[in-house]
Amino acid sequence: RWWGVAANPADPQQSADPQQSQLPGFIMPVQLNTFTVPVLPWGFVPPMPAVVATPVVEASKNHGSAGADEKIPFQKESPQERPKKQQDAQRGATPRTTVMLRNLPNNYTRDMLVALLNSKGFLGAFDFLYLPMDFRTHAAMGYAFINMVTAEDAQRLHRTFDGFVQWAVPSSKRCCVSWSDPYQGFDSNMQRYRNSPLMHDSVPDHYRPILFKNGLRIPFPPPTKKIKPPRQGTERMLV
């Protein structure tokens, strides 16, 4: 609902404008918010369409959500945000099991990492492991991806290796454990590398990710398409 006030020539604030003072008996506009409302001399204001403004309410600090009686303005979801929200929804429904170990000694090998895991009580508790190697220097890149069989095993691995320093080789590096992103679970990691150039015949076996079942290594499923040799830019990497 809108209200208007008829022009009063005796009011200095309304008669200060010379154009308004020269319009006796005619419709005089009155500015309300962002609309110009015509006001007739006898004080009648034509009905205007109602405008509903959605209040912007600050989100509650309790878990970052709004209260039950609060309203949050609608925000259009961008195409870039949609895949991430879908991944977050999937993670919320499925416990995470794939962890990333960082700050590993660069002279560690894949077999040394497997032996270390087994010696710490994780024999049969992981089914995927990948220790990336530098094709030029032939040294480990200092991190690894490991998928645990259960979410409880993943938590136990985190407690065991986060801050770990007891390496089999001299090193002052302190291990850091975090969740792998975006690949989580055995199937996701297996499909990620199934058709990877790492599986090309020219790549040595100890450069590749490996699969396990009940503590024993099992072969990767065959690729579903032709695998290209690894390259760095336009240069083919021969190892």
Salt bridges, closest charged atoms under 4 A:
GLU77 OE1 - ARG82 NE 3.08
GLU77 OE2 - LYS85 NZ 3.48
ASP88 OD2 - LYS84 NZ 3.40
ASP88 OD1 - ARG91 NH1 3.81
ASP153 OD1 - ARG156 NH2 3.45
ASP181 OD1 - ARG91 NH2 2.13
ASP205 OD2 - ARG110 NH2 2.83
ASP205 OD1 - ARG217 NH2 2.78
GLU235 OE1 - ARG136 NH2 2.87
